[in-house]
């Protein structure tokens, strides 16, 4: 199976594409797609300038035919079509170039894409998720969560959110032989119907539909298990505030506070765009 790396931004304009470019700069012969629409010059919703996605020669892009990269050749066509963007196809880059990427938009389409991708000669599959679209959690081996002041300028809220994400990744995988009550999802509506004395099983983290800040409290009260989960979590803290167009966050302070709260038994990389890569 090919390695699948997913990127999740906590909100729009939090710096996900900026960090994605930083990540793929060191990679070769990858395949990239997006749950949303990335690489456009102007954000379709907010009307602000967006960073382009830069893809290397020899790497591949899965996007719709109307967004076909100029310097590429088609190598595969998927049985997925968009009324406005055309057919979903996979292209190999002939030269380095900037691209627009719009790809699978549901878990069914995502699984179809991954099936096609398994037959390609690529190093890894990169899924650029839209703002807090969590379906990448259901298929990825490694996850990058991107957060920053565009999501919230309140440092304590960011810390609580990061802790919630870490606690979610600490949910145990089911053990065979145990008795579980299987439920489709955990959300703010059904959480009040759960029994503290029962063990509940969900498919994966994409089925947890609530604010990350609430997760530690829920997990302390209820016994939750998952069938599968990503192998590695990375938290990316971006100090840049896209709303104010300046750096407004003390990433070092947040890193230190998170480290104090989670203790040495939790392993997490906090990668800062304006400092260095560090491991707690």
C-alpha positions as CSV (number, residue, x, y, z in Angstrom):
1,X,0.0,0.0,0.0
2,X,1.2,3.5,-0.8
3,X,1.8,5.9,2.0
4,X,-1.0,8.5,2.2
5,X,-0.3,11.9,3.8
6,X,-3.2,14.2,4.6
7,X,-3.2,17.9,5.4
8,X,-6.0,19.5,7.4
9,X,-6.4,23.2,8.1
10,X,-8.5,24.3,11.0
11,X,-10.0,27.0,8.9
12,X,-9.6,28.9,5.6
13,X,-6.4,31.0,5.1
14,X,-4.6,29.3,8.1
15,X,-1.5,28.6,6.0
16,X,-2.2,25.1,4.8
17,X,-1.1,25.6,1.2
18,X,2.0,27.6,2.3
19,X,3.1,24.7,4.5
20,X,2.1,22.1,1.8
21,X,4.6,23.8,-0.6
22,X,7.3,23.6,2.1
23,X,6.6,19.9,2.5
24,X,6.6,18.9,-1.1
25,X,9.7,20.9,-1.9
26,X,11.7,18.1,-0.4
27,X,9.8,15.3,-2.1
28,X,10.1,13.6,-5.5
29,X,7.6,11.7,-7.7
30,X,4.5,12.2,-5.4
31,X,0.9,12.3,-6.4
32,X,-1.1,15.2,-5.1
33,X,-4.9,15.9,-5.0
34,X,-7.3,18.0,-3.0
35,X,-10.6,17.5,-1.2
36,X,-11.4,21.2,-2.0
37,X,-10.1,23.5,-4.7
38,X,-6.5,24.6,-4.1
39,X,-3.9,26.6,-6.0
40,X,-6.3,29.2,-7.3
41,X,-5.0,32.7,-7.6
42,X,-8.0,34.2,-5.7
43,X,-10.0,32.5,-3.0
44,X,-13.5,31.7,-4.5
45,X,-15.2,32.4,-1.2
46,X,-13.3,35.3,0.4
47,X,-11.9,36.9,-2.7
48,X,-8.3,37.2,-1.3
49,X,-5.0,36.2,-3.0
50,X,-4.0,32.6,-2.4
51,X,-0.5,30.9,-2.7
52,X,0.0,28.7,-5.7
53,X,0.8,25.0,-5.5
54,X,4.2,24.3,-7.1
55,X,4.6,20.7,-8.4
56,X,7.9,19.2,-9.6
57,X,8.6,17.6,-12.9
58,X,8.0,13.8,-12.7
59,X,5.4,14.1,-10.0
60,X,1.6,13.7,-10.6
61,X,-1.6,15.7,-10.0
62,X,-5.1,14.4,-9.7
63,X,-7.5,17.1,-10.8
64,X,-10.4,17.8,-13.1
65,X,-9.9,18.1,-16.9
66,X,-10.8,21.8,-17.0
67,X,-8.0,22.5,-14.5
68,X,-5.4,20.4,-16.5
69,X,-1.9,21.6,-15.7
70,X,-0.3,23.2,-18.8
71,X,3.0,21.3,-18.6
72,X,1.6,17.8,-18.1
73,X,0.4,14.6,-19.8
74,X,-2.7,12.6,-18.9
75,X,-1.9,9.1,-17.6
76,X,-5.2,8.0,-16.2
77,X,-8.9,8.8,-16.1
78,X,-11.2,8.1,-13.1
79,X,-14.9,7.3,-13.3
80,X,-15.7,10.6,-11.5
81,X,-17.1,13.8,-13.2
82,X,-18.0,17.3,-12.1
83,X,-20.7,19.3,-13.9
84,X,-18.5,22.4,-14.1
85,X,-14.9,21.1,-13.9
86,X,-15.1,18.0,-16.2
87,X,-13.6,14.6,-15.6
88,X,-11.3,13.7,-12.8
89,X,-7.9,12.7,-14.3
90,X,-4.4,12.0,-13.2
91,X,-1.6,14.0,-15.0
92,X,2.2,13.6,-14.8
93,X,4.2,16.9,-14.9
94,X,6.6,17.3,-17.8
95,X,8.1,20.3,-16.2
96,X,8.0,22.2,-12.8
97,X,4.9,24.3,-12.8
98,X,2.2,25.8,-10.6
99,X,-1.2,23.9,-10.6
100,X,-4.8,24.1,-9.5
101,X,-6.0,21.0,-7.8
102,X,-9.6,19.9,-7.2
103,X,-10.2,16.3,-6.6
104,X,-12.4,13.7,-4.7
105,X,-15.1,15.3,-2.6
106,X,-16.5,12.3,-0.7
107,X,-15.2,9.2,1.0
108,X,-16.4,7.0,-1.9
109,X,-14.6,9.1,-4.5
110,X,-11.5,9.2,-2.3
111,X,-11.4,5.4,-2.1
112,X,-11.8,5.2,-5.9
113,X,-8.9,7.6,-6.3
114,X,-6.7,5.7,-4.0
115,X,-7.5,2.4,-5.8
116,X,-6.2,4.0,-9.1
117,X,-3.2,5.6,-7.4
118,X,-2.0,2.2,-6.1
119,X,-0.9,1.3,-9.7
120,X,1.2,4.3,-10.2
121,X,5.0,4.6,-9.7
122,X,4.9,7.2,-7.0
123,X,6.7,7.7,-3.7
124,X,3.6,8.8,-1.7
125,X,0.1,10.2,-2.1
126,X,-0.6,13.7,-0.7
127,X,-4.2,14.8,0.0
128,X,-4.7,18.5,0.5
129,X,-7.9,18.8,2.6
130,X,-10.3,21.7,2.6
131,X,-10.9,23.7,5.7
132,X,-11.4,21.2,8.5
133,X,-12.7,18.5,6.1
134,X,-11.9,15.4,8.2
135,X,-12.5,12.7,5.7
136,X,-8.7,12.5,5.1
137,X,-8.5,11.0,8.6
138,X,-10.2,7.9,7.3
139,X,-7.5,7.0,4.7
140,X,-4.2,8.7,5.8
141,X,-1.2,7.1,7.4
142,X,0.1,10.5,8.5
143,X,-1.7,13.7,9.2
144,X,-0.6,17.3,9.4
145,X,-2.9,19.7,11.2
146,X,-2.3,23.3,10.5
147,X,-3.5,25.9,13.0
148,X,-2.8,29.6,13.7
149,X,-4.2,33.0,14.5
150,X,-6.5,33.1,11.5
151,X,-8.4,30.3,13.3
152,X,-8.2,32.1,16.7
153,X,-6.0,34.9,18.1
154,X,-6.7,33.5,21.6
155,X,-3.6,31.4,22.4
156,X,-5.4,29.4,25.1
157,X,-8.1,28.4,22.7
158,X,-5.4,27.3,20.2
159,X,-3.8,25.3,23.0
160,X,-7.1,23.6,24.0
161,X,-7.7,22.8,20.3
162,X,-4.2,21.2,19.9
163,X,-4.7,19.2,23.1
164,X,-8.1,18.0,21.8
165,X,-6.5,16.8,18.6
166,X,-3.7,15.0,20.5
167,X,-6.2,13.4,22.8
168,X,-8.3,12.2,19.8
169,X,-5.2,10.5,18.4
170,X,-4.7,8.7,21.7
171,X,-8.1,7.0,21.3
172,X,-7.3,3.2,21.3
173,X,-7.9,0.9,18.5
174,X,-10.4,-1.9,19.2
175,X,-9.2,-5.2,20.6
176,X,-10.6,-8.4,19.2
177,X,-12.8,-10.3,21.6
178,X,-14.1,-7.2,23.4
179,X,-17.8,-6.3,23.3
180,X,-18.6,-2.9,21.7
181,X,-21.6,-0.9,20.8
182,X,-20.9,0.3,17.3
183,X,-22.1,3.8,16.4
184,X,-21.9,5.8,13.2
185,X,-20.5,9.0,14.7
186,X,-19.9,10.9,17.9
187,X,-21.4,14.4,17.9
188,X,-22.9,17.0,20.2
189,X,-26.4,15.6,19.7
190,X,-25.9,11.9,20.4
191,X,-23.2,12.3,23.1
192,X,-25.9,12.9,25.7
193,X,-27.4,9.5,24.9
194,X,-24.3,7.5,25.6
195,X,-23.8,5.3,28.7
196,X,-20.7,5.7,30.8
197,X,-20.6,2.0,31.5
198,X,-20.5,0.9,27.8
199,X,-17.7,0.7,25.3
200,X,-18.4,2.4,22.0
201,X,-16.8,1.8,18.6
202,X,-16.5,4.1,15.6
203,X,-14.9,3.6,12.2
204,X,-12.2,6.3,12.5
205,X,-11.6,9.9,13.6
206,X,-13.6,11.3,10.7
207,X,-16.7,10.2,12.6
208,X,-15.9,12.5,15.5
209,X,-18.0,15.6,14.6
210,X,-17.5,18.2,17.3
211,X,-15.1,21.0,18.3
212,X,-11.7,19.6,19.2
213,X,-11.8,21.4,22.5
214,X,-14.6,19.2,23.7
215,X,-12.9,15.9,22.9
216,X,-10.8,15.5,26.2
217,X,-14.0,16.0,28.3
218,X,-15.9,13.4,26.2
219,X,-13.1,10.9,26.3
220,X,-12.7,11.3,30.1
221,X,-16.4,10.4,30.5
222,X,-17.0,7.7,27.9
223,X,-15.1,4.7,26.6
224,X,-14.5,5.3,22.9
225,X,-12.5,3.0,20.5
226,X,-11.8,3.2,16.8
227,X,-11.3,0.5,14.1
228,X,-8.4,2.3,12.5
229,X,-6.4,5.5,12.8
230,X,-3.4,7.3,11.2
231,X,0.0,6.2,12.4
232,X,1.5,9.7,12.9
233,X,0.2,13.1,13.9
234,X,2.0,16.4,13.2
235,X,0.8,19.8,14.5
236,X,1.8,22.8,12.4
237,X,1.6,26.2,14.1
238,X,1.6,29.1,11.8
239,X,2.3,32.5,13.4
240,X,0.9,34.5,10.4
241,X,-2.5,36.0,10.6
242,X,-4.1,36.2,7.1
243,X,-6.8,38.5,8.4
244,X,-4.4,41.1,9.6
245,X,-1.6,40.3,7.1
246,X,1.1,40.1,9.8
247,X,2.6,37.7,12.4
248,X,0.6,37.8,15.6
249,X,1.2,34.5,17.3
250,X,4.0,33.5,19.7
251,X,4.5,29.9,18.5
252,X,7.3,29.2,20.9
253,X,5.1,30.0,23.9
254,X,2.4,27.7,22.6
255,X,4.8,24.9,21.9
256,X,6.1,25.1,25.5
257,X,2.7,25.2,27.0
258,X,1.5,22.3,25.0
259,X,4.6,20.4,26.0
260,X,3.9,21.0,29.7
261,X,0.3,19.9,29.4
262,X,0.7,16.7,27.5
263,X,3.8,15.5,29.3
264,X,6.7,13.4,27.9
265,X,4.5,10.4,27.1
266,X,2.8,12.1,24.2
267,X,4.8,12.4,21.0
268,X,4.0,15.3,18.7
269,X,5.9,17.4,16.2
270,X,5.2,21.1,16.3
271,X,6.5,22.6,13.1
272,X,6.7,26.4,13.0
273,X,6.8,28.3,9.8
274,X,9.0,31.0,11.3
275,X,11.2,28.9,13.6
276,X,12.6,25.4,13.3
277,X,11.2,21.9,13.3
278,X,11.0,20.6,16.9
279,X,9.9,17.5,18.6
280,X,8.5,17.6,22.1
